[in-house]
Amino acid sequence: MSVRQRRYSKKELANRGQELYENGIRQQVEPGNEGKIVAIDIETGEFEVAETVMAATAQLYQRHPDAQPWGIRIGPRAVYHFGARSLQKNQ
């Protein structure tokens, strides 16, 4: 069993994720999804929206098994965000 490997520092992950969210993804996901979670692969810019952190991240990993996910709650004032380290799991 392997653990997904983090390739970026927390700061790099957060900076890139926030940049991707603010510069295009936010406008795509906000209408009708307030309160949901968007998980973003900071390397490809691909993203998934779901009700929970784990669901959004799992969907992203299904499409991109080597993703470096960063996520945020959708809405005018984001409640929290997460990075790959908080979601490491055995395969």
VMD Tcl script that builds the backbone (N, CA, C; Angstrom):
set m [mol new atoms 273]
animate dup $m
set s [atomselect $m all]
$s set {name element resname resid chain x y z} {
  {N N MET 1 A 0.840 -1.179 0.000}
  {CA C MET 1 A 0.000 0.000 0.000}
  {C C MET 1 A 0.881 1.237 0.000}
  {N N SER 2 A 0.481 2.218 -0.780}
  {CA C SER 2 A 1.281 3.432 -0.857}
  {C C SER 2 A 0.479 4.616 -0.332}
  {N N VAL 3 A 1.207 5.637 0.076}
  {CA C VAL 3 A 0.595 6.877 0.535}
  {C C VAL 3 A 0.798 7.897 -0.570}
  {N N ARG 4 A -0.233 8.667 -0.864}
  {CA C ARG 4 A -0.090 9.717 -1.875}
  {C C ARG 4 A 0.991 10.668 -1.405}
  {N N GLN 5 A 1.852 11.032 -2.319}
  {CA C GLN 5 A 2.981 11.864 -1.956}
  {C C GLN 5 A 2.707 13.333 -2.239}
  {N N ARG 6 A 2.955 14.147 -1.257}
  {CA C ARG 6 A 2.806 15.599 -1.398}
  {C C ARG 6 A 4.063 16.136 -2.073}
  {N N ARG 7 A 3.880 16.925 -3.121}
  {CA C ARG 7 A 5.009 17.468 -3.877}
  {C C ARG 7 A 5.217 18.960 -3.657}
  {N N TYR 8 A 4.355 19.571 -2.859}
  {CA C TYR 8 A 4.417 21.013 -2.649}
  {C C TYR 8 A 4.341 21.320 -1.162}
  {N N SER 9 A 4.925 22.448 -0.770}
  {CA C SER 9 A 4.787 22.888 0.612}
  {C C SER 9 A 3.349 23.345 0.822}
  {N N LYS 10 A 2.939 23.436 2.081}
  {CA C LYS 10 A 1.582 23.918 2.384}
  {C C LYS 10 A 1.337 25.293 1.767}
  {N N LYS 11 A 2.339 26.138 1.848}
  {CA C LYS 11 A 2.203 27.495 1.324}
  {C C LYS 11 A 2.045 27.477 -0.199}
  {N N GLU 12 A 2.870 26.698 -0.892}
  {CA C GLU 12 A 2.755 26.598 -2.347}
  {C C GLU 12 A 1.392 26.053 -2.753}
  {N N LEU 13 A 0.951 25.024 -2.055}
  {CA C LEU 13 A -0.340 24.403 -2.340}
  {C C LEU 13 A -1.466 25.426 -2.171}
  {N N ALA 14 A -1.448 26.131 -1.056}
  {CA C ALA 14 A -2.493 27.122 -0.772}
  {C C ALA 14 A -2.464 28.279 -1.766}
  {N N ASN 15 A -1.273 28.781 -2.071}
  {CA C ASN 15 A -1.172 29.903 -2.998}
  {C C ASN 15 A -1.695 29.535 -4.382}
  {N N ARG 16 A -1.276 28.384 -4.878}
  {CA C ARG 16 A -1.713 27.959 -6.212}
  {C C ARG 16 A -3.218 27.656 -6.228}
  {N N GLY 17 A -3.705 26.970 -5.206}
  {CA C GLY 17 A -5.129 26.659 -5.134}
  {C C GLY 17 A -5.984 27.900 -5.086}
  {N N GLN 18 A -5.605 28.863 -4.256}
  {CA C GLN 18 A -6.358 30.108 -4.138}
  {C C GLN 18 A -6.330 30.882 -5.453}
  {N N GLU 19 A -5.184 30.906 -6.107}
  {CA C GLU 19 A -5.059 31.599 -7.390}
  {C C GLU 19 A -5.982 30.979 -8.446}
  {N N LEU 20 A -5.978 29.657 -8.538}
  {CA C LEU 20 A -6.845 28.977 -9.499}
  {C C LEU 20 A -8.324 29.240 -9.188}
  {N N TYR 21 A -8.666 29.186 -7.911}
  {CA C TYR 21 A -10.056 29.409 -7.513}
  {C C TYR 21 A -10.510 30.821 -7.876}
  {N N GLU 22 A -9.713 31.806 -7.513}
  {CA C GLU 22 A -10.096 33.204 -7.732}
  {C C GLU 22 A -10.078 33.595 -9.206}
  {N N ASN 23 A -9.218 32.968 -9.998}
  {CA C ASN 23 A -9.044 33.370 -11.393}
  {C C ASN 23 A -9.791 32.484 -12.378}
  {N N GLY 24 A -10.956 32.016 -12.022}
  {CA C GLY 24 A -11.744 31.287 -12.995}
  {C C GLY 24 A -12.676 30.237 -12.439}
  {N N ILE 25 A -12.211 29.468 -11.467}
  {CA C ILE 25 A -13.047 28.385 -10.955}
  {C C ILE 25 A -14.222 28.935 -10.154}
  {N N ARG 26 A -13.991 29.960 -9.361}
  {CA C ARG 26 A -15.063 30.539 -8.537}
  {C C ARG 26 A -16.282 30.886 -9.389}
  {N N GLN 27 A -16.054 31.552 -10.507}
  {CA C GLN 27 A -17.162 31.969 -11.363}
  {C C GLN 27 A -17.919 30.774 -11.943}
  {N N GLN 28 A -17.239 29.655 -12.116}
  {CA C GLN 28 A -17.863 28.461 -12.671}
  {C C GLN 28 A -18.686 27.691 -11.643}
  {N N VAL 29 A -18.257 27.733 -10.370}
  {CA C VAL 29 A -18.879 26.858 -9.370}
  {C C VAL 29 A -19.835 27.551 -8.408}
  {N N GLU 30 A -19.720 28.841 -8.206}
  {CA C GLU 30 A -20.555 29.500 -7.199}
  {C C GLU 30 A -22.054 29.427 -7.464}
  {N N PRO 31 A -22.518 29.684 -8.683}
  {CA C PRO 31 A -23.975 29.655 -8.888}
  {C C PRO 31 A -24.572 28.280 -8.564}
  {N N GLY 32 A -25.422 28.251 -7.547}
  {CA C GLY 32 A -26.120 27.024 -7.189}
  {C C GLY 32 A -25.353 26.039 -6.328}
  {N N ASN 33 A -24.128 26.366 -5.938}
  {CA C ASN 33 A -23.315 25.423 -5.160}
  {C C ASN 33 A -22.831 25.969 -3.819}
  {N N GLU 34 A -23.406 27.067 -3.355}
  {CA C GLU 34 A -22.947 27.667 -2.107}
  {C C GLU 34 A -23.005 26.650 -0.970}
  {N N GLY 35 A -21.909 26.577 -0.227}
  {CA C GLY 35 A -21.813 25.655 0.897}
  {C C GLY 35 A -21.190 24.315 0.546}
  {N N LYS 36 A -21.097 24.001 -0.738}
  {CA C LYS 36 A -20.449 22.758 -1.159}
  {C C LYS 36 A -18.935 22.956 -1.170}
  {N N ILE 37 A -18.216 21.897 -1.478}
  {CA C ILE 37 A -16.755 21.916 -1.512}
  {C C ILE 37 A -16.285 21.759 -2.943}
  {N N VAL 38 A -15.271 22.526 -3.315}
  {CA C VAL 38 A -14.602 22.313 -4.598}
  {C C VAL 38 A -13.184 21.836 -4.295}
  {N N ALA 39 A -12.798 20.702 -4.877}
  {CA C ALA 39 A -11.435 20.178 -4.779}
  {C C ALA 39 A -10.755 20.456 -6.108}
  {N N ILE 40 A -9.598 21.107 -6.052}
  {CA C ILE 40 A -8.879 21.552 -7.241}
  {C C ILE 40 A -7.522 20.860 -7.301}
  {N N ASP 41 A -7.194 20.289 -8.459}
  {CA C ASP 41 A -5.846 19.759 -8.670}
  {C C ASP 41 A -4.976 20.952 -9.048}
  {N N ILE 42 A -4.039 21.318 -8.202}
  {CA C ILE 42 A -3.254 22.526 -8.439}
  {C C ILE 42 A -2.298 22.394 -9.617}
  {N N GLU 43 A -2.081 21.192 -10.099}
  {CA C GLU 43 A -1.205 21.011 -11.254}
  {C C GLU 43 A -1.962 21.143 -12.579}
  {N N THR 44 A -3.183 20.661 -12.644}
  {CA C THR 44 A -3.931 20.667 -13.903}
  {C C THR 44 A -5.030 21.721 -13.947}
  {N N GLY 45 A -5.469 22.184 -12.784}
  {CA C GLY 45 A -6.588 23.118 -12.724}
  {C C GLY 45 A -7.938 22.426 -12.816}
  {N N GLU 46 A -7.944 21.105 -12.942}
  {CA C GLU 46 A -9.195 20.347 -12.966}
  {C C GLU 46 A -9.807 20.398 -11.565}
  {N N PHE 47 A -11.127 20.290 -11.481}
  {CA C PHE 47 A -11.779 20.370 -10.181}
  {C C PHE 47 A -13.035 19.535 -10.147}
  {N N GLU 48 A -13.477 19.258 -8.928}
  {CA C GLU 48 A -14.710 18.519 -8.674}
  {C C GLU 48 A -15.458 19.214 -7.544}
  {N N VAL 49 A -16.781 19.210 -7.620}
  {CA C VAL 49 A -17.639 19.804 -6.597}
  {C C VAL 49 A -18.459 18.698 -5.956}
  {N N ALA 50 A -18.558 18.725 -4.631}
  {CA C ALA 50 A -19.354 17.734 -3.907}
  {C C ALA 50 A -19.800 18.335 -2.579}
  {N N GLU 51 A -20.615 17.569 -1.859}
  {CA C GLU 51 A -21.138 18.016 -0.564}
  {C C GLU 51 A -20.081 18.017 0.536}
  {N N THR 52 A -19.086 17.120 0.431}
  {CA C THR 52 A -18.077 17.000 1.485}
  {C C THR 52 A -16.671 17.042 0.899}
  {N N VAL 53 A -15.711 17.309 1.782}
  {CA C VAL 53 A -14.298 17.308 1.392}
  {C C VAL 53 A -13.902 15.950 0.823}
  {N N MET 54 A -14.261 14.891 1.534}
  {CA C MET 54 A -13.861 13.556 1.099}
  {C C MET 54 A -14.487 13.181 -0.241}
  {N N ALA 55 A -15.739 13.520 -0.462}
  {CA C ALA 55 A -16.402 13.191 -1.726}
  {C C ALA 55 A -15.778 13.955 -2.893}
  {N N ALA 56 A -15.537 15.247 -2.720}
  {CA C ALA 56 A -14.941 16.049 -3.790}
  {C C ALA 56 A -13.537 15.551 -4.126}
  {N N THR 57 A -12.764 15.238 -3.100}
  {CA C THR 57 A -11.408 14.755 -3.314}
  {C C THR 57 A -11.405 13.372 -3.960}
  {N N ALA 58 A -12.287 12.490 -3.514}
  {CA C ALA 58 A -12.378 11.147 -4.103}
  {C C ALA 58 A -12.723 11.237 -5.588}
  {N N GLN 59 A -13.660 12.118 -5.946}
  {CA C GLN 59 A -14.027 12.301 -7.343}
  {C C GLN 59 A -12.835 12.805 -8.154}
  {N N LEU 60 A -12.072 13.727 -7.569}
  {CA C LEU 60 A -10.897 14.261 -8.251}
  {C C LEU 60 A -9.853 13.171 -8.447}
  {N N TYR 61 A -9.629 12.355 -7.423}
  {CA C TYR 61 A -8.664 11.260 -7.533}
  {C C TYR 61 A -9.117 10.207 -8.554}
  {N N GLN 62 A -10.413 10.018 -8.725}
  {CA C GLN 62 A -10.900 9.080 -9.744}
  {C C GLN 62 A -10.486 9.533 -11.132}
  {N N ARG 63 A -10.564 10.817 -11.371}
  {CA C ARG 63 A -10.186 11.369 -12.681}
  {C C ARG 63 A -8.696 11.556 -12.831}
  {N N HIS 64 A -8.031 11.925 -11.730}
  {CA C HIS 64 A -6.594 12.232 -11.751}
  {C C HIS 64 A -5.944 11.574 -10.528}
  {N N PRO 65 A -5.560 10.295 -10.643}
  {CA C PRO 65 A -5.022 9.571 -9.491}
  {C C PRO 65 A -3.804 10.212 -8.834}
  {N N ASP 66 A -3.063 11.019 -9.591}
  {CA C ASP 66 A -1.857 11.641 -9.041}
  {C C ASP 66 A -2.093 13.114 -8.690}
  {N N ALA 67 A -3.343 13.509 -8.517}
  {CA C ALA 67 A -3.687 14.907 -8.245}
  {C C ALA 67 A -3.035 15.422 -6.962}
  {N N GLN 68 A -2.823 16.725 -6.942}
  {CA C GLN 68 A -2.366 17.442 -5.754}
  {C C GLN 68 A -3.525 18.343 -5.343}
  {N N PRO 69 A -4.464 17.817 -4.542}
  {CA C PRO 69 A -5.708 18.552 -4.284}
  {C C PRO 69 A -5.586 19.666 -3.245}
  {N N TRP 70 A -6.325 20.697 -3.512}
  {CA C TRP 70 A -6.544 21.797 -2.580}
  {C C TRP 70 A -8.023 22.105 -2.695}
  {N N GLY 71 A -8.652 22.434 -1.616}
  {CA C GLY 71 A -10.085 22.669 -1.690}
  {C C GLY 71 A -10.541 23.802 -0.812}
  {N N ILE 72 A -11.772 24.223 -1.104}
  {CA C ILE 72 A -12.354 25.332 -0.376}
  {C C ILE 72 A -13.871 25.201 -0.418}
  {N N ARG 73 A -14.512 25.679 0.626}
  {CA C ARG 73 A -15.972 25.716 0.643}
  {C C ARG 73 A -16.415 26.851 -0.268}
  {N N ILE 74 A -17.395 26.581 -1.097}
  {CA C ILE 74 A -17.883 27.543 -2.078}
  {C C ILE 74 A -18.828 28.541 -1.412}
  {N N GLY 75 A -18.620 29.798 -1.712}
  {CA C GLY 75 A -19.489 30.840 -1.193}
  {C C GLY 75 A -18.771 32.158 -1.111}
  {N N PRO 76 A -19.512 33.208 -0.820}
  {CA C PRO 76 A -18.917 34.539 -0.790}
  {C C PRO 76 A -17.826 34.682 0.255}
  {N N ARG 77 A -17.988 33.974 1.349}
  {CA C ARG 77 A -16.944 33.995 2.383}
  {C C ARG 77 A -16.616 32.545 2.703}
  {N N ALA 78 A -15.541 32.070 2.120}
  {CA C ALA 78 A -15.158 30.670 2.301}
  {C C ALA 78 A -14.922 30.379 3.776}
  {N N VAL 79 A -15.413 29.248 4.230}
  {CA C VAL 79 A -15.307 28.876 5.637}
  {C C VAL 79 A -13.948 28.262 5.941}
  {N N TYR 80 A -13.474 27.398 5.059}
  {CA C TYR 80 A -12.174 26.778 5.267}
  {C C TYR 80 A -11.637 26.235 3.960}
  {N N HIS 81 A -10.374 25.847 4.004}
  {CA C HIS 81 A -9.768 25.192 2.853}
  {C C HIS 81 A -8.910 24.049 3.367}
  {N N PHE 82 A -8.511 23.183 2.475}
  {CA C PHE 82 A -7.691 22.043 2.861}
  {C C PHE 82 A -6.661 21.771 1.785}
  {N N GLY 83 A -5.622 21.036 2.150}
  {CA C GLY 83 A -4.588 20.662 1.193}
  {C C GLY 83 A -4.364 19.172 1.207}
  {N N ALA 84 A -3.487 18.724 0.352}
  {CA C ALA 84 A -3.246 17.289 0.164}
  {C C ALA 84 A -2.841 16.593 1.459}
  {N N ARG 85 A -2.064 17.224 2.273}
  {CA C ARG 85 A -1.574 16.572 3.483}
  {C C ARG 85 A -2.709 16.139 4.400}
  {N N SER 86 A -3.751 16.938 4.467}
  {CA C SER 86 A -4.870 16.613 5.351}
  {C C SER 86 A -5.692 15.449 4.831}
  {N N LEU 87 A -5.458 15.034 3.594}
  {CA C LEU 87 A -6.255 13.977 2.994}
  {C C LEU 87 A -5.441 12.751 2.599}
  {N N GLN 88 A -4.199 12.654 3.065}
  {CA C GLN 88 A -3.398 11.496 2.719}
  {C C GLN 88 A -4.073 10.227 3.216}
  {N N LYS 89 A -4.026 9.198 2.378}
  {CA C LYS 89 A -4.613 7.931 2.780}
  {C C LYS 89 A -3.866 6.806 2.092}
  {N N ASN 90 A -3.995 5.633 2.637}
  {CA C ASN 90 A -3.379 4.464 2.014}
  {C C ASN 90 A -4.188 4.052 0.812}
  {N N GLN 91 A -3.500 3.564 -0.186}
  {CA C GLN 91 A -4.155 3.053 -1.396}
  {C C GLN 91 A -4.304 1.570 -1.293}
}
mol reanalyze $m
mol bondsrecalc $m
mol representation Tube
mol addrep $m
